[in-house]
Amino acid sequence: MLQRTSTDKRRWVRALAFAIVPVAATSMLGQLATYPNLERWYSALEKPSFNPANWVFAPVWTTLYILMAYAAWRLLILPARTPGRLTALALFYVQLALNALWSWMFFAMQSPVAGLVNIIVQIGFILATIAQALPLRCLVNSYALEQFDLLFETYALAAMRVDELLSKQSPEQDLV
């Protein structure tokens, strides 16, 4: 049986920290934008029929954040010179930053349209991350599926919001 050296243990712990801390920070930053706007804004939005109940989001996103940290950790523990590792990590951290930004665009700005733009860009980075990490066998793909679901929900909310704004226009504005 192989013994881990103290260097191996430090590298493992450092990789764990670089996986968990950014993901936890993303979750906390997102919550700062989300929670103040749930009662007074989000609850008042007309939502599509496929929008899940509010209680579903916490367990689903907690699981997704755990899986994201695990995927990052798997990339981080690869040898530093592994081809594609740094690119996959860079793409992962960009999409993670976009994930945190989504809450600010959607909830804090109260803009489903801004959230939709973010999700579209975010999905591009997620797909690029998958393409880069897949050959390294280090990815948990359920996050990408959840983002596509979020894309459809955000699109539906944005479309409903645009429709609502258009229906509030006066007849004179329609002629202009």
Number of C-alpha atoms within 10 A of each C-alpha: 3 4 6 8 9 9 9 12 11 11 14 15 14 15 18 18 14 15 22 19 12 16 25 15 14 19 18 13 17 19 16 15 21 21 14 13 17 15 10 10 13 16 11 9 12 12 17 14 8 10 14 11 7 9 8 9 11 10 10 11 14 13 14 19 19 15 18 22 22 19 20 26 23 19 25 22 17 14 9 11 8 10 13 15 20 16 14 26 19 13 21 24 19 15 23 22 17 20 21 20 21 25 25 21 21 24 24 19 15 17 18 23 21 18 24 24 17 22 26 15 12 24 19 14 22 24 16 17 22 21 13 22 25 15 11 17 12 21 23 18 16 12 17 18 11 13 17 15 14 16 20 16 20 25 20 21 22 21 15 18 18 13 11 12 10 12 11 9 10 9 9 7 9 9 6 5
